[in-house]
Amino acid sequence: MSSEQNAVRPAATTAAPALRGLLIAITIVFLLLVLVLPLVSVFVAAFTKGVPAYLAALSDRYTVAAIQLTLFIAVVAVPVNLVFGVCAAWAIAKFEFKGKTLLTTLIDLPFSVSPVIAGLVYVLIFGAQGWFGPWLKDHDIKIIFAAPGMILATIFVTFPFVARELIPLMQDQGSGEEEAAISLGASGWQTFWRVTLPNIRWGLLYGVLLCNARAMGEFGAVSVVSGLIRGKTNTLPLQIQAFYDDYDLAGAFAAASLLAMLALVTLAVKTLLEWRYADQLAARRGH
């Protein structure tokens, strides 16, 4: 080794800890300013008028109706996206067919399209002056400014989460185990339940958690198709906006804190599962 190389190596060795410390400091400061501080501020502002005012805001009949509608939309949208995500990931990861690249690109579409545009598309299709508007009106079917339209909008903005979690996982695993099961006489359904599903269950669970969190927090697409009718078509994010428009900041932050708690619970469940089943996750990744 030359003297020049010996001179360079100590500099690189001493610079690495300094660079590591700088990167860690930048990350921590950024998270504190952008994530932790605003989140703490929400909870502080929610209790500025005391616990009674906080509980009164959450027990308001419009807020209760918004919570119920938010949960209802999530209960419908998440299972639909679960089924779609598994089917799409299975098709893309396990089979070769024409249009596969296009299908993968379309799955990513909600990540690049504004949710507001998605809401407007459904208005164009199902609104009173839309493509199917006159027919829906004649048959007394209401989609826009009602729960069905809000569910459709939520499904649109959340359907990539399960599929995108499963596709790389299933591609890494390959199709060897499924082919072995089929060669031993297992049906397609038996192969899925006994081979494919156990291999993807943790990725599937993560995708469902993320999908659920986004479904409950969606604002843009839902606001376009909801009509913002208090007590009927306001979800929790829309109710926060309604409180804010009425200059009821305590109510707005109280509702926002509830939405934030739902997100934190989702994150806590995900972290707990990762910690509890770390060995099994590592084993699955090893395959």
Secondary structure as UniProt FT lines:
FT   HELIX           3..31
FT   HELIX           32..36
FT   HELIX           37..46
FT   TURN            47..49
FT   HELIX           51..59
FT   HELIX           61..94
FT   TURN            98..99
FT   HELIX           100..107
FT   HELIX           109..112
FT   HELIX           115..126
FT   TURN            128..129
FT   HELIX           133..138
FT   TURN            139..140
FT   TURN            144..145
FT   HELIX           147..158
FT   HELIX           160..173
FT   HELIX           176..183
FT   TURN            184..185
FT   HELIX           188..191
FT   HELIX           192..196
FT   HELIX           197..217
FT   HELIX           220..226
FT   TURN            230..233
FT   HELIX           236..245
FT   TURN            246..247
FT   HELIX           249..276
FT   HELIX           278..286
//
